[in-house]
Amino acid sequence: MFPPVFLNIAEDNLSRRRPNPLEKHVLPKLGGKPVSQITAEDVRTILVEIWRSKHPTAEKAIQRLRMTFQRGMLRGFDCDPKTITIAEELLGPWHHRTTPTPETDWRDIPELYRWLEGKGVAATCLQFLMLTVVRTHGCRAARFDEIEGDIWTVTEERVKGRVKTVEPFRVPLAPAVLELAQRRRLLGGEFLFTGHRGNPISNSSMSKFLRDHGVEGRPHGFRTSFRTWAQDNQVGDPTVVEKIMDHSTGNKTVRAYARSDLLEPRRPIMEAWAEYVTGGST
């Protein structure tokens, strides 16, 4: 029997949900190597370049490597999580300063929304993101069969969170969003925002669109625009507002008992936001 290679034990940490640093940075170099032969120096070599240039990504890779080795050891494979700990020591300390995602002032959102009208699929997806406040990964691959009535259900593989712990996220759709979705439906296809060869548009297409047109904000920053609008105008209960953004609130014990997705309390806030964005009210 051949010794297990890294890919064999890494499969549990791979997912269709979103780009995974193991797939991009680790598997191409170590996927076919017997796990018993992987050294701390091997890990250091493949991560040293992004340890400083893309430190958050490198940290995620280290975390997933450690989880993979821990699970492999529990399954009886010849691997030790200390290998990853040693590799992290070899990479050395790095103090990363987080740069906030550029946002658009909420007062400028209605004007930007109008400017985006009729400027192509990426622009329309940006409008959809503005109105729904769902993360880019959820919006870009939205499918028509996920919308039932005035509720859009984002499937778990596109919801942020730990694999096997996230659940589908229901989003109440304001009339303006339903109108946008209906216009897209007339174009046909499976996805609301279709790119190359019938696939959904890419993660980078919306950011690129904004950069190419000199817009300082970024897609994820529109979520901050909504949060600041709600805060400045004292719109809604803070817990409901955080739920709109699909943020967890409270500690683990509180979340274990607070299981409502607050769909109906979210609805009037989303309608008020959509009315503001589309130019209806302040």
N, C-alpha and C positions, 0 to 999 in steps of 0.2 A: 504493500500500500504506500502510495506517495505521501510525503509529508504535506500538510495543508499549507497553501500559499496565503498571503495576506488577504487577497480578495475573498477567499472562502470565509474568513472570520469577520470581514468588514461589512458583509452584505446587510446585516441588521442595522448598521449605521448609515446605510445609503437610503435615499428616499426620492420619490418623484416630486416632493413638495416644493423644493426650491434648490437653487444651485448649492452644491455641497463641496466644501474645501477638500475633502478626501478624494472626490472624483476628479477634481481639477489639478490638484497639486501633489497628491500622494500616489494614487493608483497608477498613473502612467509610469512611475519609476519603481514602485514597490509592489504593485498588484500581483505580479507573477512570481515574486520571491518567496521561498519558504519562510514562514513567520519565525521559525526558530533561528534563522540566519540574519534577521534584521537587527542591526545594531543601533546604538544611540547616535553614532557618527553618520549612519545612513539617513536617519531622520533629520539630523542637523543639516546635512548637505542639501536635502531637498527643500528645507524651509528657510535657510539662512537668507535667501534673497528677499522673501516677502516678510521676514521677521521685522524689518525696519520700514520697508516700503508699503506694506499692507498688514500692519501688525494685528488689527482685529481679526482679519482672515486667518493669519498664522495662529493666533490664540485658539480660534475655533478648531483649526486642524489639530492642534495639540490636544485639546479636550476630547475630540472624537477618536484620536489615536489612543489616548489613555483608556477611554471607555471600551474601545475595540480590544485592546490587550487584556483588560480586566475580564471581559466576557470570554475571550479566548482561553485565558487561564482557568476560569471556572468550568469551561467545557473540556478541560484536560489537555489543551494544546500547550506546546512548549514555548510559552511566551510570558514575559514578565512586565507588568506596568512600570516597574522601575526603569526600564529601558527608555520610556518616554520622559520620565522625570529627569533622568540624566541628560537626555537630549535637550530638554528645556534649559538645564543648567549650562550646557555647552553653548547654547544660543545667546546666553547672557541676558542681563536686565535691559529692559527697554521701557522708558516712560512715555506712554502714548497720550497725547492730548487730543481728546475728542473734539472735532469741529462740528458744530451744529449744522444740520441741513439747511441751506438757504431757503428762506420762506418768502412768500409774497404777503405784504401787509393786507390784512383782511379788508381794509377799506378800498384796496385796489382790485380785489377779486372780481366784482361785477364787470368792471371795464375789461379785464383780461378775459373773462368768460365770453363776453361779446366779441372781442377781437379774435378768439379762437374759432368762431363760427365759420364753417365752410372751408377750413384750411386743411382738410384731409383726415385720415383715420387716426393718426397720433393725436391731433388736436381734439378730435371728438372724444377720444379716450380720456384725455386730460379733463375735458368738461365732465365726463362721467365720474372721474375720480374726485373732482371738486365737489360734486353734488352728493356723492355717496360716502366720501371720506374713507373709503376702503383702500388698503395698501395697493401699491402698483401691481404686485404679483397677482393679487386677486382680481383687479380690474382688467388687466390686459388679456386674460384668458377667460373672461366671462362668457358663458354660453347661454343661448336662448332657453334651453330646457332647464336652466337653473332658476328662471323667473316664473313664478306661479302667482297670478293675480298681481298684487302690488308688493310682493315679497320676493327678494332675490336671496337665494341660499348659496353662499360661497362654500364650496366643498372643502373638506379638511386638509387636503393636500396643498391648498393655497392659503391656508390660515396660519399665521405665525404662531409658533409654539413648539414644544417638544414632541417628537414623533410618538404616536400612539396615545398622546394625552389630549390633543386638540380635538375639537368638535366642529361640525359645520357651523357657519356664522350666518344668521338670518339678518337681512338688511331691509327695513321698511323703505319703499320707494315713493318719493314724492311725485306728483303729477308731471313735473318737468323731466324727471328721470324716465318715467314711463313713455313720455312722448319721444325722448331721445332714443330709447330702446326700440320703439316702434319704427322710427325712421331707419334704424340700422337693420331691422328685420326685413324690410322691403328689399334690401340688397341681397338677401339670401345667405346661405352658409350656416355653419354650426356656431361660429363665434360672433360676438357683437363687433369685435375689432380684428378683422382678418388682415394678415400680412402676406408674406411670401408663401405661395403654394397652398393656400387655404389654412395655414397655421395662424395662431394668434400673433399679434405684433410682439416684438422682442421687449425685454425689460428695459433696454437702453433707448428705445426709439423715442419715448416721450421726453426723456432728459435731453437727448440730442436735438429734438425739435426746438425745445426752449433755448438751448445754447445757440443753435444756428440762427435764431431770431433775436438774440440779445436779451432774452428775458432772464433776470437774475435769479428768480425763484426756481425751485426744483419740485418735481411731482410729489415727493414725500412731504415737502414743506407745506403743501396745501392742507395737509392734516393739521399742521400747526396753525395755519391761518384760521381754520374752523375752531380749534381749541381756544385761540386767543379771542376770536369773535364772541364765543360763548362766555368766556371769562369777563371780557370788557363790558358786555351787555347784560351780564348776570342772567344768562339764558339757561334754564333747567337746573336740576339737581346735579351737583358735580359727579355723583356716582353714575348717573344716567349718561352724562356727557362722556365719561371715561368708557362706558360700555359701548357707546357709539363708535369710539375709536378702537374697540376690541382690546382695551387695556384691562389687565387684572387689577383688582383693588382688594385691600385687606390682606391679612396673612393667610397661610395655607388652611388653617382651621376655619376661618371665616368663609373662604371660598368653597370649602367642602359643604357648607350648609346653604350658602347663598347661590342657588343654582338657576335662578330665573335669568333669562337673557334680556329681560326688560324691553321686549319688543314694542309693546304698546306705549310705554312711557317715552321711548325713543322717537316714536312717530311724529309728534307735534314739533319736536326740536328739529328733526330732519326737514320737515315741511317748511318751518320758519327759515332755516338756512337756505334751502333751495329757492325760496321766494326772494330772499335777499340777494343771492348769487345771480339770479336771472333778472334782477332789477326791479323786483316788486316792492320791497320795503327795506328799511334801514335796520 
